Amino acid sequence: MSHISPRPAGIVAHAATRILPIFVLVCGALLSPAATATATPSQPVAATTRAALDRSWSVGAYGTSWHGAYGGYGTGAVLRWEVWPRWLGVEVFANRATVDWPDGARADDVGGFALTTPFRLHSRLALRLGAGFCAMISRIEPTFWGGPRNDAVLLGAHADAGMHWAASAWVTLFVQARGFLYEGPDRRLRTQTAQGQLRFQPGLQADAGLSFHFGG
């Protein structure tokens, strides 16, 4: 009985059916790390993108206008620190306003501190409420030679409300209002301040400005 050897074409086809699955598995193993590496860089970028409101420290500047028994305009600065983020913060502020005065040049300097509580309305928007104590140094210089100079120090308390919008990962824009109640020599326009009468004097301050945020 003669032995018939298999045809070359059959041998090639039989080898291909065995080699092809192995080739596919090897290519898949080599390509899967590359696909993972290309997808990975997008994840850290999203993780490192933070809103300015998530940072614990900020320093800001603002323009201010005063309203009440007398009016004035000026500028100020504020430093904020969220001791417990999204729960409790501390801020210190100072501003100077030029007040319209009939017989002199008047400038009022205010400095104070407050405890604040932020309420997050959105990832980029927050309402901040606060209250604290402050002091005012009020100076009136006469406009004519030999006129009386009138300076006074007033102590008071205030309550605040402000809206803060994160324009970027480092900057916020804000508007806020501070309601004051001072006790000291009467500084109202319709009274004779030279008499030095001690009175409780309310006032309202409206601010608009921006803050630069830093920290974790």
Biotite code that builds the C-alpha atoms (Angstrom):
import biotite.structure as struc

atoms = struc.array([
    struc.Atom([0.000, 0.000, 0.000], chain_id="A", res_id=1, res_name="MET", atom_name="CA", element="C"),
    struc.Atom([1.524, 3.222, -1.095], chain_id="A", res_id=2, res_name="SER", atom_name="CA", element="C"),
    struc.Atom([1.861, 6.177, 1.355], chain_id="A", res_id=3, res_name="HIS", atom_name="CA", element="C"),
    struc.Atom([0.413, 9.427, 0.045], chain_id="A", res_id=4, res_name="ILE", atom_name="CA", element="C"),
    struc.Atom([2.080, 12.542, 1.534], chain_id="A", res_id=5, res_name="SER", atom_name="CA", element="C"),
    struc.Atom([-0.172, 15.527, 2.361], chain_id="A", res_id=6, res_name="PRO", atom_name="CA", element="C"),
    struc.Atom([-0.281, 18.395, -0.063], chain_id="A", res_id=7, res_name="ARG", atom_name="CA", element="C"),
    struc.Atom([1.759, 21.543, 0.751], chain_id="A", res_id=8, res_name="PRO", atom_name="CA", element="C"),
    struc.Atom([-1.393, 23.694, 0.666], chain_id="A", res_id=9, res_name="ALA", atom_name="CA", element="C"),
    struc.Atom([-3.046, 21.560, 3.332], chain_id="A", res_id=10, res_name="GLY", atom_name="CA", element="C"),
    struc.Atom([-0.016, 21.800, 5.580], chain_id="A", res_id=11, res_name="ILE", atom_name="CA", element="C"),
    struc.Atom([0.029, 25.615, 5.323], chain_id="A", res_id=12, res_name="VAL", atom_name="CA", element="C"),
    struc.Atom([-3.671, 25.894, 6.090], chain_id="A", res_id=13, res_name="ALA", atom_name="CA", element="C"),
    struc.Atom([-3.370, 23.576, 9.076], chain_id="A", res_id=14, res_name="HIS", atom_name="CA", element="C"),
    struc.Atom([-0.456, 25.604, 10.502], chain_id="A", res_id=15, res_name="ALA", atom_name="CA", element="C"),
    struc.Atom([-2.277, 28.881, 9.947], chain_id="A", res_id=16, res_name="ALA", atom_name="CA", element="C"),
    struc.Atom([-5.263, 27.729, 11.968], chain_id="A", res_id=17, res_name="THR", atom_name="CA", element="C"),
    struc.Atom([-2.942, 27.075, 14.921], chain_id="A", res_id=18, res_name="ARG", atom_name="CA", element="C"),
    struc.Atom([-0.717, 30.148, 14.639], chain_id="A", res_id=19, res_name="ILE", atom_name="CA", element="C"),
    struc.Atom([-3.392, 32.798, 13.969], chain_id="A", res_id=20, res_name="LEU", atom_name="CA", element="C"),
    struc.Atom([-5.062, 32.654, 17.442], chain_id="A", res_id=21, res_name="PRO", atom_name="CA", element="C"),
    struc.Atom([-1.669, 32.849, 19.123], chain_id="A", res_id=22, res_name="ILE", atom_name="CA", element="C"),
    struc.Atom([-0.757, 35.889, 17.005], chain_id="A", res_id=23, res_name="PHE", atom_name="CA", element="C"),
    struc.Atom([-4.010, 37.650, 17.915], chain_id="A", res_id=24, res_name="VAL", atom_name="CA", element="C"),
    struc.Atom([-3.450, 37.073, 21.658], chain_id="A", res_id=25, res_name="LEU", atom_name="CA", element="C"),
    struc.Atom([0.129, 38.372, 21.507], chain_id="A", res_id=26, res_name="VAL", atom_name="CA", element="C"),
    struc.Atom([-0.916, 41.538, 19.634], chain_id="A", res_id=27, res_name="CYS", atom_name="CA", element="C"),
    struc.Atom([-3.710, 42.182, 22.118], chain_id="A", res_id=28, res_name="GLY", atom_name="CA", element="C"),
    struc.Atom([-1.319, 41.860, 25.053], chain_id="A", res_id=29, res_name="ALA", atom_name="CA", element="C"),
    struc.Atom([1.105, 44.299, 23.454], chain_id="A", res_id=30, res_name="LEU", atom_name="CA", element="C"),
    struc.Atom([-1.514, 46.895, 22.509], chain_id="A", res_id=31, res_name="LEU", atom_name="CA", element="C"),
    struc.Atom([-3.480, 46.966, 25.780], chain_id="A", res_id=32, res_name="SER", atom_name="CA", element="C"),
    struc.Atom([-0.775, 48.826, 27.813], chain_id="A", res_id=33, res_name="PRO", atom_name="CA", element="C"),
    struc.Atom([-0.531, 51.444, 25.051], chain_id="A", res_id=34, res_name="ALA", atom_name="CA", element="C"),
    struc.Atom([-4.280, 51.998, 25.118], chain_id="A", res_id=35, res_name="ALA", atom_name="CA", element="C"),
    struc.Atom([-4.215, 52.324, 28.899], chain_id="A", res_id=36, res_name="THR", atom_name="CA", element="C"),
    struc.Atom([-1.350, 54.808, 28.757], chain_id="A", res_id=37, res_name="ALA", atom_name="CA", element="C"),
    struc.Atom([-3.162, 57.014, 26.264], chain_id="A", res_id=38, res_name="THR", atom_name="CA", element="C"),
    struc.Atom([-6.316, 57.098, 28.395], chain_id="A", res_id=39, res_name="ALA", atom_name="CA", element="C"),
    struc.Atom([-4.564, 57.722, 31.714], chain_id="A", res_id=40, res_name="THR", atom_name="CA", element="C"),
    struc.Atom([-3.316, 61.349, 31.244], chain_id="A", res_id=41, res_name="PRO", atom_name="CA", element="C"),
    struc.Atom([-6.853, 62.767, 31.102], chain_id="A", res_id=42, res_name="SER", atom_name="CA", element="C"),
    struc.Atom([-7.605, 61.548, 34.636], chain_id="A", res_id=43, res_name="GLN", atom_name="CA", element="C"),
    struc.Atom([-4.955, 63.553, 36.575], chain_id="A", res_id=44, res_name="PRO", atom_name="CA", element="C"),
    struc.Atom([-5.921, 66.717, 34.676], chain_id="A", res_id=45, res_name="VAL", atom_name="CA", element="C"),
    struc.Atom([-9.486, 66.438, 35.916], chain_id="A", res_id=46, res_name="ALA", atom_name="CA", element="C"),
    struc.Atom([-8.298, 65.687, 39.460], chain_id="A", res_id=47, res_name="ALA", atom_name="CA", element="C"),
    struc.Atom([-6.005, 68.716, 39.662], chain_id="A", res_id=48, res_name="THR", atom_name="CA", element="C"),
    struc.Atom([-8.604, 71.171, 38.312], chain_id="A", res_id=49, res_name="THR", atom_name="CA", element="C"),
    struc.Atom([-10.050, 72.904, 41.400], chain_id="A", res_id=50, res_name="ARG", atom_name="CA", element="C"),
    struc.Atom([-12.329, 75.858, 41.848], chain_id="A", res_id=51, res_name="ALA", atom_name="CA", element="C"),
    struc.Atom([-11.007, 78.885, 43.689], chain_id="A", res_id=52, res_name="ALA", atom_name="CA", element="C"),
    struc.Atom([-13.694, 78.407, 46.348], chain_id="A", res_id=53, res_name="LEU", atom_name="CA", element="C"),
    struc.Atom([-12.072, 75.091, 47.332], chain_id="A", res_id=54, res_name="ASP", atom_name="CA", element="C"),
    struc.Atom([-8.873, 76.839, 48.445], chain_id="A", res_id=55, res_name="ARG", atom_name="CA", element="C"),
    struc.Atom([-8.571, 77.807, 52.098], chain_id="A", res_id=56, res_name="SER", atom_name="CA", element="C"),
    struc.Atom([-6.768, 81.187, 51.820], chain_id="A", res_id=57, res_name="TRP", atom_name="CA", element="C"),
    struc.Atom([-7.584, 84.327, 49.862], chain_id="A", res_id=58, res_name="SER", atom_name="CA", element="C"),
    struc.Atom([-6.585, 87.973, 49.747], chain_id="A", res_id=59, res_name="VAL", atom_name="CA", element="C"),
    struc.Atom([-8.776, 90.553, 48.067], chain_id="A", res_id=60, res_name="GLY", atom_name="CA", element="C"),
    struc.Atom([-9.275, 94.221, 47.233], chain_id="A", res_id=61, res_name="ALA", atom_name="CA", element="C"),
    struc.Atom([-12.542, 96.066, 46.772], chain_id="A", res_id=62, res_name="TYR", atom_name="CA", element="C"),
    struc.Atom([-14.226, 99.389, 46.237], chain_id="A", res_id=63, res_name="GLY", atom_name="CA", element="C"),
    struc.Atom([-16.672, 100.502, 48.899], chain_id="A", res_id=64, res_name="THR", atom_name="CA", element="C"),
    struc.Atom([-19.531, 102.944, 49.302], chain_id="A", res_id=65, res_name="SER", atom_name="CA", element="C"),
    struc.Atom([-21.035, 104.071, 52.618], chain_id="A", res_id=66, res_name="TRP", atom_name="CA", element="C"),
    struc.Atom([-24.698, 104.851, 53.190], chain_id="A", res_id=67, res_name="HIS", atom_name="CA", element="C"),
    struc.Atom([-26.685, 106.153, 56.146], chain_id="A", res_id=68, res_name="GLY", atom_name="CA", element="C"),
    struc.Atom([-26.682, 109.504, 57.909], chain_id="A", res_id=69, res_name="ALA", atom_name="CA", element="C"),
    struc.Atom([-23.665, 110.393, 55.747], chain_id="A", res_id=70, res_name="TYR", atom_name="CA", element="C"),
    struc.Atom([-22.166, 108.948, 52.595], chain_id="A", res_id=71, res_name="GLY", atom_name="CA", element="C"),
    struc.Atom([-18.663, 108.255, 51.313], chain_id="A", res_id=72, res_name="GLY", atom_name="CA", element="C"),
    struc.Atom([-16.557, 106.246, 48.867], chain_id="A", res_id=73, res_name="TYR", atom_name="CA", element="C"),
    struc.Atom([-13.256, 104.446, 49.229], chain_id="A", res_id=74, res_name="GLY", atom_name="CA", element="C"),
    struc.Atom([-11.216, 101.264, 48.881], chain_id="A", res_id=75, res_name="THR", atom_name="CA", element="C"),
    struc.Atom([-10.399, 98.329, 51.123], chain_id="A", res_id=76, res_name="GLY", atom_name="CA", element="C"),
    struc.Atom([-8.606, 94.996, 51.498], chain_id="A", res_id=77, res_name="ALA", atom_name="CA", element="C"),
    struc.Atom([-9.600, 91.679, 53.065], chain_id="A", res_id=78, res_name="VAL", atom_name="CA", element="C"),
    struc.Atom([-7.781, 88.486, 54.097], chain_id="A", res_id=79, res_name="LEU", atom_name="CA", element="C"),
    struc.Atom([-9.827, 85.296, 54.505], chain_id="A", res_id=80, res_name="ARG", atom_name="CA", element="C"),
    struc.Atom([-9.008, 81.853, 55.893], chain_id="A", res_id=81, res_name="TRP", atom_name="CA", element="C"),
    struc.Atom([-11.409, 78.914, 55.970], chain_id="A", res_id=82, res_name="GLU", atom_name="CA", element="C"),
    struc.Atom([-10.360, 77.160, 59.162], chain_id="A", res_id=83, res_name="VAL", atom_name="CA", element="C"),
    struc.Atom([-12.804, 74.315, 58.541], chain_id="A", res_id=84, res_name="TRP", atom_name="CA", element="C"),
    struc.Atom([-13.565, 74.312, 54.803], chain_id="A", res_id=85, res_name="PRO", atom_name="CA", element="C"),
    struc.Atom([-17.248, 74.807, 53.968], chain_id="A", res_id=86, res_name="ARG", atom_name="CA", element="C"),
    struc.Atom([-18.043, 75.275, 57.669], chain_id="A", res_id=87, res_name="TRP", atom_name="CA", element="C"),
    struc.Atom([-16.215, 78.119, 59.389], chain_id="A", res_id=88, res_name="LEU", atom_name="CA", element="C"),
    struc.Atom([-13.837, 80.862, 58.305], chain_id="A", res_id=89, res_name="GLY", atom_name="CA", element="C"),
    struc.Atom([-12.110, 83.944, 59.685], chain_id="A", res_id=90, res_name="VAL", atom_name="CA", element="C"),
    struc.Atom([-11.517, 87.226, 57.906], chain_id="A", res_id=91, res_name="GLU", atom_name="CA", element="C"),
    struc.Atom([-9.845, 90.529, 58.708], chain_id="A", res_id=92, res_name="VAL", atom_name="CA", element="C"),
    struc.Atom([-10.513, 93.668, 56.698], chain_id="A", res_id=93, res_name="PHE", atom_name="CA", element="C"),
    struc.Atom([-9.618, 97.342, 56.527], chain_id="A", res_id=94, res_name="ALA", atom_name="CA", element="C"),
    struc.Atom([-10.900, 100.188, 54.382], chain_id="A", res_id=95, res_name="ASN", atom_name="CA", element="C"),
    struc.Atom([-10.791, 103.956, 54.061], chain_id="A", res_id=96, res_name="ARG", atom_name="CA", element="C"),
    struc.Atom([-13.616, 106.169, 52.858], chain_id="A", res_id=97, res_name="ALA", atom_name="CA", element="C"),
    struc.Atom([-13.680, 109.872, 52.059], chain_id="A", res_id=98, res_name="THR", atom_name="CA", element="C"),
    struc.Atom([-16.853, 111.399, 53.503], chain_id="A", res_id=99, res_name="VAL", atom_name="CA", element="C"),
    struc.Atom([-18.534, 114.565, 52.191], chain_id="A", res_id=100, res_name="ASP", atom_name="CA", element="C"),
    struc.Atom([-18.256, 117.188, 54.914], chain_id="A", res_id=101, res_name="TRP", atom_name="CA", element="C"),
    struc.Atom([-19.376, 120.839, 54.720], chain_id="A", res_id=102, res_name="PRO", atom_name="CA", element="C"),
    struc.Atom([-16.612, 122.530, 56.717], chain_id="A", res_id=103, res_name="ASP", atom_name="CA", element="C"),
    struc.Atom([-13.669, 120.156, 56.508], chain_id="A", res_id=104, res_name="GLY", atom_name="CA", element="C"),
    struc.Atom([-11.960, 117.210, 54.855], chain_id="A", res_id=105, res_name="ALA", atom_name="CA", element="C"),
    struc.Atom([-13.103, 113.966, 56.477], chain_id="A", res_id=106, res_name="ARG", atom_name="CA", element="C"),
    struc.Atom([-11.625, 110.476, 56.126], chain_id="A", res_id=107, res_name="ALA", atom_name="CA", element="C"),
    struc.Atom([-12.812, 107.405, 58.049], chain_id="A", res_id=108, res_name="ASP", atom_name="CA", element="C"),
    struc.Atom([-10.613, 104.333, 58.532], chain_id="A", res_id=109, res_name="ASP", atom_name="CA", element="C"),
    struc.Atom([-12.330, 101.085, 59.534], chain_id="A", res_id=110, res_name="VAL", atom_name="CA", element="C"),
    struc.Atom([-10.706, 97.829, 60.574], chain_id="A", res_id=111, res_name="GLY", atom_name="CA", element="C"),
    struc.Atom([-12.258, 94.671, 61.925], chain_id="A", res_id=112, res_name="GLY", atom_name="CA", element="C"),
    struc.Atom([-12.602, 90.922, 61.898], chain_id="A", res_id=113, res_name="PHE", atom_name="CA", element="C"),
    struc.Atom([-15.439, 88.455, 61.445], chain_id="A", res_id=114, res_name="ALA", atom_name="CA", element="C"),
    struc.Atom([-16.347, 84.802, 61.732], chain_id="A", res_id=115, res_name="LEU", atom_name="CA", element="C"),
    struc.Atom([-17.917, 83.593, 58.491], chain_id="A", res_id=116, res_name="THR", atom_name="CA", element="C"),
    struc.Atom([-19.916, 80.613, 57.273], chain_id="A", res_id=117, res_name="THR", atom_name="CA", element="C"),
    struc.Atom([-19.928, 79.719, 53.557], chain_id="A", res_id=118, res_name="PRO", atom_name="CA", element="C"),
    struc.Atom([-22.925, 78.124, 51.858], chain_id="A", res_id=119, res_name="PHE", atom_name="CA", element="C"),
    struc.Atom([-21.998, 76.486, 48.548], chain_id="A", res_id=120, res_name="ARG", atom_name="CA", element="C"),
    struc.Atom([-24.734, 77.107, 45.991], chain_id="A", res_id=121, res_name="LEU", atom_name="CA", element="C"),
    struc.Atom([-22.734, 75.748, 43.046], chain_id="A", res_id=122, res_name="HIS", atom_name="CA", element="C"),
    struc.Atom([-19.188, 74.592, 42.365], chain_id="A", res_id=123, res_name="SER", atom_name="CA", element="C"),
    struc.Atom([-18.432, 78.214, 41.396], chain_id="A", res_id=124, res_name="ARG", atom_name="CA", element="C"),
    struc.Atom([-20.917, 80.148, 43.526], chain_id="A", res_id=125, res_name="LEU", atom_name="CA", element="C"),
    struc.Atom([-21.115, 80.602, 47.295], chain_id="A", res_id=126, res_name="ALA", atom_name="CA", element="C"),
    struc.Atom([-23.052, 82.712, 49.776], chain_id="A", res_id=127, res_name="LEU", atom_name="CA", element="C"),
    struc.Atom([-20.964, 83.864, 52.734], chain_id="A", res_id=128, res_name="ARG", atom_name="CA", element="C"),
    struc.Atom([-22.528, 85.120, 55.987], chain_id="A", res_id=129, res_name="LEU", atom_name="CA", element="C"),
    struc.Atom([-20.560, 86.592, 58.869], chain_id="A", res_id=130, res_name="GLY", atom_name="CA", element="C"),
    struc.Atom([-20.505, 88.780, 61.946], chain_id="A", res_id=131, res_name="ALA", atom_name="CA", element="C"),
    struc.Atom([-17.809, 90.399, 64.066], chain_id="A", res_id=132, res_name="GLY", atom_name="CA", element="C"),
    struc.Atom([-16.416, 93.532, 65.675], chain_id="A", res_id=133, res_name="PHE", atom_name="CA", element="C"),
    struc.Atom([-14.712, 96.604, 64.266], chain_id="A", res_id=134, res_name="CYS", atom_name="CA", element="C"),
    struc.Atom([-13.308, 100.022, 65.071], chain_id="A", res_id=135, res_name="ALA", atom_name="CA", element="C"),
    struc.Atom([-13.404, 103.344, 63.220], chain_id="A", res_id=136, res_name="MET", atom_name="CA", element="C"),
    struc.Atom([-10.892, 106.178, 63.352], chain_id="A", res_id=137, res_name="ILE", atom_name="CA", element="C"),
    struc.Atom([-12.626, 109.265, 61.983], chain_id="A", res_id=138, res_name="SER", atom_name="CA", element="C"),
    struc.Atom([-10.569, 112.377, 61.142], chain_id="A", res_id=139, res_name="ARG", atom_name="CA", element="C"),
    struc.Atom([-11.882, 115.816, 60.168], chain_id="A", res_id=140, res_name="ILE", atom_name="CA", element="C"),
    struc.Atom([-9.366, 118.438, 59.107], chain_id="A", res_id=141, res_name="GLU", atom_name="CA", element="C"),
    struc.Atom([-10.570, 122.046, 58.745], chain_id="A", res_id=142, res_name="PRO", atom_name="CA", element="C"),
    struc.Atom([-10.554, 123.574, 55.299], chain_id="A", res_id=143, res_name="THR", atom_name="CA", element="C"),
    struc.Atom([-9.618, 127.024, 56.621], chain_id="A", res_id=144, res_name="PHE", atom_name="CA", element="C"),
    struc.Atom([-6.585, 128.081, 58.655], chain_id="A", res_id=145, res_name="TRP", atom_name="CA", element="C"),
    struc.Atom([-7.059, 127.998, 62.424], chain_id="A", res_id=146, res_name="GLY", atom_name="CA", element="C"),
    struc.Atom([-10.217, 125.896, 62.281], chain_id="A", res_id=147, res_name="GLY", atom_name="CA", element="C"),
    struc.Atom([-10.810, 123.179, 64.869], chain_id="A", res_id=148, res_name="PRO", atom_name="CA", element="C"),
    struc.Atom([-9.634, 119.646, 64.137], chain_id="A", res_id=149, res_name="ARG", atom_name="CA", element="C"),
    struc.Atom([-12.094, 116.925, 65.119], chain_id="A", res_id=150, res_name="ASN", atom_name="CA", element="C"),
    struc.Atom([-10.914, 113.311, 65.491], chain_id="A", res_id=151, res_name="ASP", atom_name="CA", element="C"),
    struc.Atom([-12.768, 110.449, 67.141], chain_id="A", res_id=152, res_name="ALA", atom_name="CA", element="C"),
    struc.Atom([-12.582, 106.694, 67.726], chain_id="A", res_id=153, res_name="VAL", atom_name="CA", element="C"),
    struc.Atom([-15.745, 104.578, 67.529], chain_id="A", res_id=154, res_name="LEU", atom_name="CA", element="C"),
    struc.Atom([-16.228, 100.903, 68.407], chain_id="A", res_id=155, res_name="LEU", atom_name="CA", element="C"),
    struc.Atom([-18.888, 98.735, 66.867], chain_id="A", res_id=156, res_name="GLY", atom_name="CA", element="C"),
    struc.Atom([-20.220, 95.421, 65.605], chain_id="A", res_id=157, res_name="ALA", atom_name="CA", element="C"),
    struc.Atom([-21.271, 94.341, 62.126], chain_id="A", res_id=158, res_name="HIS", atom_name="CA", element="C"),
    struc.Atom([-23.118, 91.626, 60.209], chain_id="A", res_id=159, res_name="ALA", atom_name="CA", element="C"),
    struc.Atom([-22.170, 90.667, 56.638], chain_id="A", res_id=160, res_name="ASP", atom_name="CA", element="C"),
    struc.Atom([-23.614, 88.913, 53.593], chain_id="A", res_id=161, res_name="ALA", atom_name="CA", element="C"),
    struc.Atom([-21.781, 88.373, 50.315], chain_id="A", res_id=162, res_name="GLY", atom_name="CA", element="C"),
    struc.Atom([-21.901, 86.443, 47.045], chain_id="A", res_id=163, res_name="MET", atom_name="CA", element="C"),
    struc.Atom([-18.665, 84.967, 45.660], chain_id="A", res_id=164, res_name="HIS", atom_name="CA", element="C"),
    struc.Atom([-18.250, 83.667, 42.110], chain_id="A", res_id=165, res_name="TRP", atom_name="CA", element="C"),
    struc.Atom([-15.175, 81.694, 41.024], chain_id="A", res_id=166, res_name="ALA", atom_name="CA", element="C"),
    struc.Atom([-13.988, 83.158, 37.730], chain_id="A", res_id=167, res_name="ALA", atom_name="CA", element="C"),
    struc.Atom([-11.086, 80.659, 37.541], chain_id="A", res_id=168, res_name="SER", atom_name="CA", element="C"),
    struc.Atom([-9.130, 78.223, 39.693], chain_id="A", res_id=169, res_name="ALA", atom_name="CA", element="C"),
    struc.Atom([-7.452, 81.159, 41.457], chain_id="A", res_id=170, res_name="TRP", atom_name="CA", element="C"),
    struc.Atom([-9.725, 84.231, 41.265], chain_id="A", res_id=171, res_name="VAL", atom_name="CA", element="C"),
    struc.Atom([-13.200, 85.053, 42.572], chain_id="A", res_id=172, res_name="THR", atom_name="CA", element="C"),
    struc.Atom([-15.382, 88.127, 42.102], chain_id="A", res_id=173, res_name="LEU", atom_name="CA", element="C"),
    struc.Atom([-17.556, 89.177, 45.026], chain_id="A", res_id=174, res_name="PHE", atom_name="CA", element="C"),
    struc.Atom([-20.176, 91.659, 46.158], chain_id="A", res_id=175, res_name="VAL", atom_name="CA", element="C"),
    struc.Atom([-21.062, 92.084, 49.803], chain_id="A", res_id=176, res_name="GLN", atom_name="CA", element="C"),
    struc.Atom([-22.911, 94.293, 52.266], chain_id="A", res_id=177, res_name="ALA", atom_name="CA", element="C"),
    struc.Atom([-21.924, 95.086, 55.854], chain_id="A", res_id=178, res_name="ARG", atom_name="CA", element="C"),
    struc.Atom([-24.346, 96.514, 58.365], chain_id="A", res_id=179, res_name="GLY", atom_name="CA", element="C"),
    struc.Atom([-22.616, 98.442, 61.192], chain_id="A", res_id=180, res_name="PHE", atom_name="CA", element="C"),
    struc.Atom([-23.644, 99.756, 64.587], chain_id="A", res_id=181, res_name="LEU", atom_name="CA", element="C"),
    struc.Atom([-21.057, 102.072, 66.185], chain_id="A", res_id=182, res_name="TYR", atom_name="CA", element="C"),
    struc.Atom([-20.903, 103.627, 69.626], chain_id="A", res_id=183, res_name="GLU", atom_name="CA", element="C"),
    struc.Atom([-18.870, 106.785, 70.132], chain_id="A", res_id=184, res_name="GLY", atom_name="CA", element="C"),
    struc.Atom([-18.814, 110.541, 69.473], chain_id="A", res_id=185, res_name="PRO", atom_name="CA", element="C"),
    struc.Atom([-21.600, 111.507, 67.125], chain_id="A", res_id=186, res_name="ASP", atom_name="CA", element="C"),
    struc.Atom([-20.265, 111.707, 63.549], chain_id="A", res_id=187, res_name="ARG", atom_name="CA", element="C"),
    struc.Atom([-23.532, 112.349, 61.751], chain_id="A", res_id=188, res_name="ARG", atom_name="CA", element="C"),
    struc.Atom([-23.757, 115.259, 59.362], chain_id="A", res_id=189, res_name="LEU", atom_name="CA", element="C"),
    struc.Atom([-26.723, 116.950, 61.059], chain_id="A", res_id=190, res_name="ARG", atom_name="CA", element="C"),
    struc.Atom([-25.174, 117.215, 64.523], chain_id="A", res_id=191, res_name="THR", atom_name="CA", element="C"),
    struc.Atom([-22.405, 119.281, 66.086], chain_id="A", res_id=192, res_name="GLN", atom_name="CA", element="C"),
    struc.Atom([-19.597, 116.758, 66.318], chain_id="A", res_id=193, res_name="THR", atom_name="CA", element="C"),
    struc.Atom([-17.478, 119.125, 68.436], chain_id="A", res_id=194, res_name="ALA", atom_name="CA", element="C"),
    struc.Atom([-19.786, 118.456, 71.382], chain_id="A", res_id=195, res_name="GLN", atom_name="CA", element="C"),
    struc.Atom([-18.524, 114.867, 71.502], chain_id="A", res_id=196, res_name="GLY", atom_name="CA", element="C"),
    struc.Atom([-21.833, 113.267, 72.479], chain_id="A", res_id=197, res_name="GLN", atom_name="CA", element="C"),
    struc.Atom([-21.750, 109.454, 72.684], chain_id="A", res_id=198, res_name="LEU", atom_name="CA", element="C"),
    struc.Atom([-24.387, 107.814, 70.527], chain_id="A", res_id=199, res_name="ARG", atom_name="CA", element="C"),
    struc.Atom([-25.199, 104.550, 68.782], chain_id="A", res_id=200, res_name="PHE", atom_name="CA", element="C"),
    struc.Atom([-24.856, 105.164, 65.046], chain_id="A", res_id=201, res_name="GLN", atom_name="CA", element="C"),
    struc.Atom([-25.929, 102.680, 62.311], chain_id="A", res_id=202, res_name="PRO", atom_name="CA", element="C"),
    struc.Atom([-24.392, 102.481, 58.857], chain_id="A", res_id=203, res_name="GLY", atom_name="CA", element="C"),
    struc.Atom([-24.356, 100.359, 55.720], chain_id="A", res_id=204, res_name="LEU", atom_name="CA", element="C"),
    struc.Atom([-21.337, 99.536, 53.575], chain_id="A", res_id=205, res_name="GLN", atom_name="CA", element="C"),
    struc.Atom([-21.581, 98.023, 50.078], chain_id="A", res_id=206, res_name="ALA", atom_name="CA", element="C"),
    struc.Atom([-18.458, 96.464, 48.510], chain_id="A", res_id=207, res_name="ASP", atom_name="CA", element="C"),
    struc.Atom([-17.486, 94.984, 45.153], chain_id="A", res_id=208, res_name="ALA", atom_name="CA", element="C"),
    struc.Atom([-14.093, 93.471, 44.376], chain_id="A", res_id=209, res_name="GLY", atom_name="CA", element="C"),
    struc.Atom([-11.991, 90.421, 43.583], chain_id="A", res_id=210, res_name="LEU", atom_name="CA", element="C"),
    struc.Atom([-9.949, 87.897, 45.565], chain_id="A", res_id=211, res_name="SER", atom_name="CA", element="C"),
    struc.Atom([-6.903, 85.782, 44.744], chain_id="A", res_id=212, res_name="PHE", atom_name="CA", element="C"),
    struc.Atom([-7.047, 82.291, 46.263], chain_id="A", res_id=213, res_name="HIS", atom_name="CA", element="C"),
    struc.Atom([-4.210, 79.978, 47.249], chain_id="A", res_id=214, res_name="PHE", atom_name="CA", element="C"),
    struc.Atom([-3.550, 77.020, 49.508], chain_id="A", res_id=215, res_name="GLY", atom_name="CA", element="C"),
    struc.Atom([-5.131, 73.574, 49.559], chain_id="A", res_id=216, res_name="GLY", atom_name="CA", element="C"),
])
